Amino acid sequence: MLIQAQNSFNEKGAQFLLIPLGVWLYGAEGDLEYPLGAIIVLPFILFSPFVGWLSDRFCKARIINSWPCSRYACWRACTGACTSTI
């Protein structure tokens, strides 16, 4: 339970640090806080219904065990799309 709490603290800490870091790198000229905040929150809004359905439909252990494979497949698709356009 301690490790789970530490992981969620690290994730939220990184999210809260990314917005000021992006604004600082971009410069003080624009309103970048709101688009960055929306980008961070958007995956939670988009994927929450699907993940809720998955957790109700399938065994939790099976979802947890298959998640690394899904994450790797998504990562490969994104890198493949980026490298094919270069």
Residue, then its C-alpha position, 0 to 999 in steps of 0.5 A: m500500500l505504501i508503494q501504491a501511495q508513493n506511485s500516485f504521489n509521484e504521478k501527481g507531482a509530475q503533473f503539477l510540475l509539468i505545467p509550470l515547467g512548460v510555461w517557463l520554457y515557453g516564456a511569459e508571453g502566452d496563456l499556456e497554463y490552460p492548454l497544458g492543464a487540458i492536455i493533462v486532464l484529457p486522457f482521464i476524461l476520455f478513457s474513464p468510461f472505457v476503463g470502467w467498463l473493462s474493470d466491470r467486465f473482466c477480472k482485475a488481475r487479468i487487466i493488470n497483467s495485460w496492461p504492460c502489453s497494451r502499453y507497449a503496443c501503444w508505444r510501438a504504434c506511436t513510435g512507428a507513426c512518428t518514424s514513418t513521417i520523417 
